[in-house]
Amino acid sequence: MEVTRQNFKECLSTVYSAIDEADFLAIDGEFSGISDGPNVSALTNGLDTPEERYTKLKKHSMDFLMFQFGLCTFKYDQEKSKYIIKPFNFYVFPKPFSRTSPDIKFICQSSSIDFLASQGFDFNKVFGHGIPYLNQEEEAQLREQTEERRNQHANGLGTPSFISPSSKGPAHVPDEQKDFINKVVEKVEALFSGAGKTLDLDPCTGFQRKLIYQTLSWKFPKGLHVETLETEKKERFIQISKVDEEERRRREQQKLEKEQEELNNAVGFSRVIHAISKSGKLVVGHNMLLDVMHTIHQFYCPLPEDLQDFKEVTMCVFPRLLDTKLMASTQPFKELINNTSLAELEKQVKEAPFKPPCFETAEGFPSYDTAQEQLHEAGYDAFITGLCFVSMANHLGSFLTPPKAYISPRSKLIEPFFNKLFLMRIIDIPYLNITGPDLQPKRDHVLYVTFPKEWKTSDLYQLFSAFGNIQVSWIDDTSAFVSLSQTDQVQIAMNTSRYAESYKIQTYADYIQGKQQEKEKLGQSAKSWGEDCWVRPHYSSSTGFGYPRRKRSISPIQGEQGGEGAPTCDGWNNYSFPDGTGSKKMKFEDLGGKANVEAVESKTSEGWLKMTESSYSAESSPVPDTKSPEGTEPGSCADGTATWHQTPTVQGRKGQKSKKKKSDASESTTSLFEVPEVW
Amino acid sequence: MEVTRQNFKECLSTVYSAIDEADFLAIDGEFSGISDGPNVSALTNGLDTPEERYTKLKKHSMDFLMFQFGLCTFKYDQEKSKYIIKPFNFYVFPKPFSRTSPDIKFICQSSSIDFLASQGFDFNKVFGHGIPYLNQEEEAQLREQTEERRNQHANGLGTPSFISPSSKGPAHVPDEQKDFINKVVEKVEALFSGAGKTLDLDPCTGFQRKLIYQTLSWKFPKGLHVETLETEKKERFIQISKVDEEERRRREQQKLEKEQEELNNAVGFSRVIHAISKSGKLVVGHNMLLDVMHTIHQFYCPLPEDLQDFKEVTMCVFPRLLDTKLMASTQPFKELINNTSLAELEKQVKEAPFKPPCFETAEGFPSYDTAQEQLHEAGYDAFITGLCFVSMANHLGSFLTPPKAYISPRSKLIEPFFNKLFLMRIIDIPYLNITGPDLQPKRDHVLYVTFPKEWKTSDLYQLFSAFGNIQVSWIDDTSAFVSLSQTDQVQIAMNTSRYAESYKIQTYADYIQGKQQEKEKLGQSAKSWGEDCWVRPHYSSSTGFGYPRRKRSISPIQGEQGGEGAPTCDGWNNYSFPDGTGSKKMKFEDLGGKANVEAVESKTSEGWLKMTESSYSAESSPVPDTKSPEGTEPGSCADGTATWHQTPTVQGRKGQKSKKKKSDASESTTSLFEVPEVW
């Protein structure tokens, strides 16, 4: 269902009930650009730490605009044994609410815009009919302003923008305006004595309107209603009405209601995000880190400086996330899927060993045809993301004894994938762990090299030619990470470079330590985020109209084009992989088989294990489970939705395996990306 | 005529000939925003110096995109006694030329986008089919790259991006790729011995393609043509063809021609601007400063730091400019026109004492209907701007004896308006003088006041209540200019403030001096602009793909909405004008009647007089005059086009008046805005 400013209000209840009844939600965003700064390969260095990546994305991507938001709700129908889906495609645009509301600026990246245009994206719909929105702070301020205006209004007829608190006396009318004002007063006196109820003055300047308001408020404190209206030509004029007390109150009430409605209109699309957030339902996305960042940034609050704070905000807004790109790149799926781009994934999960998911589009919703790809329409992308999730989730059921064809999104089998967001193009950290510490792979084989800006990749190859295959990850013009294939070569390389003048080599550990010290020297400002969460961001409002003057927005469109995440010739070039077939798969194999064998920190393993062991029961779940048929309908076990009831068995088994894994953790990371072997 | 990427090439000759034959050109641009920074009223402080204004516009407006360019050519048809017009509406978009070309980012301002959307602006046409363009530096670099690639290509088959200068030996093929490469070599050997002419390899990775190029270049230095092509699915594969020397040369030639064409396509819309520039014709615009700045910025070079340099660049690109907003605000028109917004001006110049201009749309061009306003489409705005110019120019003919109904755009009567670009919302400097020093009004009655950021306009009123009417021009949160109505109050105000702690008052002169000293302390970098003009801007290319990585673009849409230039309640509020009628007119009256009486510096007057006195003959004119009928056709005097022949009389008269003016200059500025009284 396409939702614009024109039909938003009438669609809202449909959206709310779709979210309410859903078993899970899939989302996707389309953006006006990806990276405002270094080129994408520099933005996504293969050896970024999660903190560095977050900081880069925040800095270089949040000024873009998310202008299309796709939501597809999935509700499982037990009787039909299929999902009933409701896809929504929202066009979103920060149309200024009034002349005094913030005038958002956003960046467009011509390559992204060009790409979307080539996909038939309708910019006219976005810019002409996009649904407005406010973030939490803007909404609070608008409510405050409305409240203030209301209070001021209660004290007289004045429009607050013209009445300064000090001007309670008669207006100071400049000589040249006296005639004009006197004539207005005469007309109003005539209105009082005459039979007419209303008087329309001629259009006049803002200054004159101010004088009129002040003068009338002083001369006729009762019995008048004064209002500024606009002619068809957008000229502003004053309308004066004679009113008795009852009429005045009626008008007040009308005005109140109108204001409330305008306020809701201004909050606009943010209300949909609030509903998603409040539902606490599982939110599925594909390569969704940027989607999550943008959603929070546009509809909640500016992103916090610190990654840890971001994780906390994210958990407030989206308590349960699942990234299908991460899922597809992880055991047991990574063996089956060699290209995790959304379009390819969608094709692969329709074929054996996967089963194409059964679904039906709800009545009244236009149905998408997956054969006729409508990729890069957010609603469609959300829809197929949800399908991919369903296929993969159900595939997990085949490992159970007896096998199950349907796995509920509330099943424990899915848990290991919760709240881990895929990290694009990081060699040894596949995901950002929203609910715990991130993986800290050892990078003993990595060197930090600085050199003259004339150097090219070939120069680095030449320099390290004695030390076997290398991988170069450019940082900027004059520095790069060089990963050696053999860690024992590191010390030798360091030794030979000792007297070099044109370049300098540091171990990765030294580099990180240096950065840390630099950061400490800069004396980071005290944190104040964690406690209040996003509701009261610790950004002080800057000047202007009471709104912070800043740009908002962002987006990852291109990442999904073709072999994203694959070693391309731009950032990753010249690294010879063991085999030259798959793209994403290649990366993970490389990762599992090489550098990362000893990369797991016990801290992380514990986090992982804790998560899979934590009891996850309907009681403690934030998901309102009342509408779920699980355990309430007899025979509902048939298709595997009744996972809850099997908990004891499953947990017992898992417990065993988990113990085993704990002792294995330091031996191999591959287990990290496997779904725990509970079946 | 609507011109997009799709019909640009076929329209280009039509555009060229329209420019060639025209008597004058009118232009207009539409932009993605106006001000990226302070709100517009802060951006356009009423007491800006021209330097300050230029710096602000450059800083806060150039990151927007000019995405529609209107050109309307006007050619006078002697026989029909009317103008033949050819309107063009170009959609412009910086579509990246290739994967390595600059990926332009531009800012959109939601109020501007919202406004254009409400006017039915077609964003899909801009983003989907906009004509690409390059500035001079980008074009030069692209030509250089092409040249380089050509030279490298001449030395072998390698694609330069894969062949580093050092790798002349056999390619280093990693072990795991050896099988793959050996198979390719076998296939090529089979191609040589077989009957087939062409061999398509399977799609493979960039790294593998690199290895193939290197290996084949080494093993088969002759007789092969190797090319990378794309499948329909955008997968890249290598095609190898057997070629003899003649075939090879033919392919080279084809490739050369294709490259040349691609290069021209990439330069795209800039070619239109080059043609306008080369023609040297009079270019008319309405409130055109931002149009000129954007045009130079997008299609020629980044704008210089310094205003003087900007003026020089402008004269290189547009040797003769005329701003109809400035013309309409100047004698003898300012008495006749009380609203100089384009829409209002267009209406007024159709009515007495003006005569609606006679025109006819050239065959093959869709004709605009001025009754059905299509304002804010650049082509239409350019068109009516031209009409306004024609009406006003012809009106000048009514002052001649005998009166003339037609005044040529080459007439001396127009000269006083040349190269003076309207300055929005500056109280006492109506225009930027592109070909001379700017007006330097005295600002003895102006005070620079700093205060706590809680202060509002009312606080300033209170503070200065003893000194008569004031005008407040906000600079930022904590400072403003306060203009007193009586200069003799300045010293008293200064004295009373001496011991104030919460605020501080400086005279305007002191303020300017302080700023100047600050600037000198910062030690401005040496100028290098003036001499080379724009062809070689003194910006060194930054890193990246050989293109400077920067954003380009901009725009003044809103300025033309409603009473632009008028004292509104935002920036100018609370200043009581002598009368409350017209808007623009009001400003100028205020200016003439008040502060500015002694504002003319003799330097400026001389500039003005020099300009009006300079002899302006067809010989010295850069306008190719061959097609002009003036003086060549007998009887052409009838409608006033033969102004040239009256030169002696006119000059004699003008000389007299000019002398008078020289002595008057220090008494009244109003004469500054009058067309010299040559009639």
Interface residues (C-beta under 8 A of the other chain):
Chain A: S32 G33 D36 N39 L65 F93 P94 K95 P96 D103 I104 K105 F106 I107 C108 Q109 S110 S111 I113 D114 L116 A117 S118 D122 F123 N124 V126 F127 G128 S164 S166 S167 P174 E176 Q177 F180 C204 T205 G206 F207 Q208 K210 K234 K453 K456 S458 Q462 N469 D477 T543 G544 F545 K551 G562 P567 T568 C569 N573 N574 Y575 S576 F577 P578 D579 G580
Chain B: S32 G33 D36 N39 L65 F93 P94 K95 P96 D103 I104 K105 F106 I107 C108 Q109 S110 S111 I113 D114 L116 A117 S118 D122 F123 N124 V126 F127 G128 S164 S166 S167 P174 E176 Q177 F180 C204 T205 G206 F207 Q208 K210 K234 K453 K456 S458 Q462 N469 D476 D477 T543 G544 F545 K551 G562 P567 T568 C569 N573 N574 Y575 S576 F577 P578 D579 G580
